[in-house]
Amino acid sequence: MRLTLVGFVVSLSLSLMSATVIANNKANIDKKQAITLALAEYAGKTLKVSEENTYFVVRILQQDGRIVDLKVDKKTGKVKKD
């Protein structure tokens, strides 16, 4: 239970920090920011990041063993499950 609460607090902090960075930065986000945004939405380990024209694809291995591909918009930082 304690680990779940700690994970939630860390995710919330990362999410708020990332939103602030994007709001203050009018330029496109970079790969590191895309990873931070993706991990704020889906906890796990980053396996791969690829770059497309308008978005990054971040592949995450979740704690339960599932793999999730997330698209992170380069301009807005919005995260969508692929």
QUIWODA-V854483 format. One line per field, one symbol per residue. ss: DSSP state (@ for helix, = for strand, . for the rest). phi: phi as a letter, one per 30 degrees, with the letter a starting at -180 (. if undefined). burial: 1 if it has 24 or more other ideal C-beta (glycine too) atoms within 12 Angstrom, else 0. Layout:
ss->???
phi->???
burial->???
This chain:
ss->.@@@@@@@@@@@@@@@@@@@@@@@......@@@@@@@@@@@...=======...=======.....=======.....===.
phi->.dddddddddddddddddddddddcddddcdddddddddddbdlcdcabbccecaccccbcdddjdcbcbccdddcidcbdd
burial->0000000000000110010001000000100011111111111101001000001111110000000111111100101000
